[in-house]
Amino acid sequence: MKQSNTPTNLDLKKDDALTIEWDDGAVSVYPIAYLRKLSPSADMRELRKSMAKNPLTILPDSMGSSGTITATGAEMVGNYAIKIAFSDGHDTGIYTWDYLRKIDPATNTTGQAPGDDASPHDDPLGLGGKQ
């Protein structure tokens, strides 16, 4: 997968932030809670869409936990992404370099992830019926 953005340095401080130095000289700092909120996983994408449609959406148990979210680990995914595991058990989001550039907190003024403005699925859990 060809990425138009490539990091030259990654620095993950598990209780604070992921800092990325990019090949064009830019530096991005992503707080851990921000990365968790904007996880590109399918379940989180659908949850964000549901919450935009209905602010009273019931959050999964892991999202309602009190305390600070931290990263518990990270691993490279090929040459194109990083996968981060969080203290609440979430570990299914694969953050491509292009995705990370798009959600850079310094330039992402909406606080939304790419695609969050698309319509929610009628059957986000794949149970065969409207919810």
VEXDREN-2710 file (C-alpha; in Angstrom, 1 decimal):
% VEXDREN-2710
k/r/px/py/pz
1/MET/0.0/0.0/0.0
2/LYS/1.6/3.2/-1.1
3/GLN/1.3/6.1/1.4
4/SER/1.8/9.7/0.5
5/ASN/3.0/10.5/4.0
6/THR/5.9/8.7/5.6
7/PRO/7.2/9.1/9.1
8/THR/10.9/9.5/9.8
9/ASN/10.6/9.1/13.6
10/LEU/8.0/7.7/15.9
11/ASP/8.0/8.4/19.7
12/LEU/5.2/6.7/21.7
13/LYS/4.9/7.9/25.3
14/LYS/2.3/5.4/26.5
15/ASP/0.7/7.6/29.1
16/ASP/0.9/10.8/27.1
17/ALA/1.1/11.0/23.3
18/LEU/2.4/9.6/20.0
19/THR/4.8/12.1/18.3
20/ILE/5.5/11.6/14.6
21/GLU/8.2/13.4/12.6
22/TRP/7.2/13.3/8.9
23/ASP/9.4/13.2/5.8
24/ASP/8.4/16.7/4.9
25/GLY/9.7/18.1/8.2
26/ALA/6.3/18.5/9.9
27/VAL/5.8/17.2/13.5
28/SER/2.5/15.8/14.7
29/VAL/1.6/15.2/18.4
30/TYR/-1.4/12.9/19.0
31/PRO/-2.6/12.6/22.6
32/ILE/-3.4/9.0/23.5
33/ALA/-7.0/9.7/24.4
34/TYR/-7.4/11.5/21.0
35/LEU/-6.1/8.4/19.1
36/ARG/-8.5/6.2/21.1
37/LYS/-11.4/8.4/20.3
38/LEU/-10.6/8.5/16.6
39/SER/-9.7/4.9/16.2
40/PRO/-10.1/3.8/12.5
41/SER/-11.6/0.5/13.5
42/ALA/-15.0/-0.4/12.1
43/ASP/-16.7/-0.6/15.5
44/MET/-15.4/2.8/16.6
45/ARG/-16.4/4.4/13.2
46/GLU/-19.9/3.1/13.6
47/LEU/-20.1/4.3/17.3
48/ARG/-19.0/7.8/16.3
49/LYS/-21.6/7.9/13.6
50/SER/-24.3/6.7/16.0
51/MET/-23.3/9.3/18.5
52/ALA/-23.5/12.0/15.9
53/LYS/-27.0/10.9/15.0
54/ASN/-28.1/10.3/18.7
55/PRO/-26.0/11.9/21.5
56/LEU/-27.7/9.6/23.9
57/THR/-26.1/6.5/22.4
58/ILE/-25.2/4.0/25.0
59/LEU/-21.4/3.5/25.1
60/PRO/-19.7/0.1/25.4
61/ASP/-18.5/-0.7/28.9
62/SER/-14.8/0.0/27.9
63/MET/-15.7/3.5/26.7
64/GLY/-17.4/4.5/30.0
65/SER/-14.5/3.5/32.2
66/SER/-13.2/6.1/34.5
67/GLY/-9.5/6.9/34.6
68/THR/-7.0/7.9/32.0
69/ILE/-6.7/6.0/28.8
70/THR/-3.1/4.9/28.1
71/ALA/-1.4/3.0/25.3
72/THR/-0.3/-0.5/26.4
73/GLY/1.6/-1.4/23.3
74/ALA/2.1/-0.7/19.6
75/GLU/3.3/-2.6/16.6
76/MET/4.2/-1.7/13.1
77/VAL/1.9/-3.0/10.3
78/GLY/4.1/-3.4/7.3
79/ASN/5.5/-0.1/6.1
80/TYR/2.2/1.7/6.1
81/ALA/0.7/1.8/9.5
82/ILE/0.9/1.4/13.3
83/LYS/-1.5/-0.6/15.5
84/ILE/-2.0/0.6/19.0
85/ALA/-3.4/-1.3/22.0
86/PHE/-5.2/0.8/24.7
87/SER/-5.7/0.3/28.4
88/ASP/-9.4/-0.2/27.9
89/GLY/-8.8/-3.3/25.8
90/HIS/-9.3/-1.7/22.4
91/ASP/-6.7/-2.9/20.0
92/THR/-8.3/-3.3/16.5
93/GLY/-7.5/0.1/15.0
94/ILE/-4.8/0.2/12.3
95/TYR/-3.6/3.8/11.9
96/THR/-2.2/4.3/8.4
97/TRP/0.3/7.1/7.9
98/ASP/-2.1/8.9/5.6
99/TYR/-5.0/8.5/8.2
100/LEU/-2.7/10.0/10.9
101/ARG/-1.9/13.0/8.8
102/LYS/-5.6/13.6/8.2
103/ILE/-6.4/13.5/11.9
104/ASP/-3.4/15.6/13.0
105/PRO/-4.8/17.6/16.0
106/ALA/-3.0/20.7/14.8
107/THR/-5.0/20.7/11.5
108/ASN/-8.1/18.7/12.2
109/THR/-10.4/21.4/13.4
110/THR/-13.6/19.3/13.3
111/GLY/-12.3/16.6/15.7
112/GLN/-13.8/14.1/13.3
113/ALA/-12.1/11.2/11.4
114/PRO/-12.3/10.9/7.7
115/GLY/-15.5/9.2/6.8
116/ASP/-17.3/10.1/10.0
117/ASP/-19.8/12.2/8.0
118/ALA/-21.0/9.2/6.0
119/SER/-24.3/7.7/6.9
120/PRO/-24.3/5.1/9.7
121/HIS/-25.0/1.5/8.7
122/ASP/-28.6/0.3/9.4
123/ASP/-27.1/-2.9/10.9
124/PRO/-23.8/-2.0/12.5
125/LEU/-23.5/-5.3/14.4
126/GLY/-24.4/-7.4/11.3
127/LEU/-27.4/-9.0/13.0
128/GLY/-29.7/-8.7/10.0
129/GLY/-32.1/-6.0/11.1
130/LYS/-32.5/-2.3/11.7
131/GLN/-31.5/-1.1/15.1
END
